[in-house]
Amino acid sequence: AIQMTQSPSSLSASVGDRVTITCRASQDIRNDLIWYQQKPGKAPNLLIYAASSLQSGVPARFSGSGSGTDFTLTISSLQPEDFATYYCLQDYNYPLTFGPGTKVDIK
Amino acid sequence: EVQLLESGGGLVQPGGSLRLSCVVSGFTFSNYVMSWVRQAPGKGLEWVSTISTRGDNTYYADSVKGRFTISRDNSKNAFYLQINGLRAEDTAFYYCAKGLLAYSTNAWFDPWGQGTLVTVSS
């Protein structure tokens, strides 16, 4: 199975900050990478698919990049509603695997 | 509006069985891949299983293979997860999720249901 890692595991940031989260796959997954946001007590919400395609309705401050094994989720200017946990998911092949998550909280 | 509603969770003893259901509305169900994803309380997300549009292809996480069975009934706009041989480590919120794109084999999960809690304990 493809292993997914994320860094950092958590970070503290302020409103307005630029935030970058990294996801790394244990093998080449082309651009088969998805990013989710999850707030406490809620189901996850899809942000980015195919590594860099912004899901409809997701604010443009979110962006994704990367291919192969290294991927990045960037929030250009952190907003209060962005404090959450972020997960990457590879769907290059089965079994699908999530990263362990990155928790973004308020500094 | 797309809606997914899970049911069937509850408290079950180790070794027991449950059948989770996900009833959907607001889209043409038969055109979409559907999946189950779980999350143990306070832990990360774990993909469990995915089923193709016609139900002829199914995929499972290694941790559940041989114990869990995914199925769907396109005439009822519903799909299911039969869970047998439950273990303490299966305790989790189980979410059903729709594939993002019609006619796609990608399992991109969007949206998700609200989740149903399965607790395995004696």
Interface residues (C-beta under 8 A of the other chain):
Chain A: A1 I34 Y36 Q38 A43 P44 N45 L46 Y49 Q55 Y87 L89 D91 Y94 P95 L96 T97 F98 G99 P100 G101
Chain B: G44 L45 E46 W47 T50 Y59 Y60 A61 D62 Y95 L100 N106 A107 W108 F109 D110 P111 W112 G113 Q114 G115
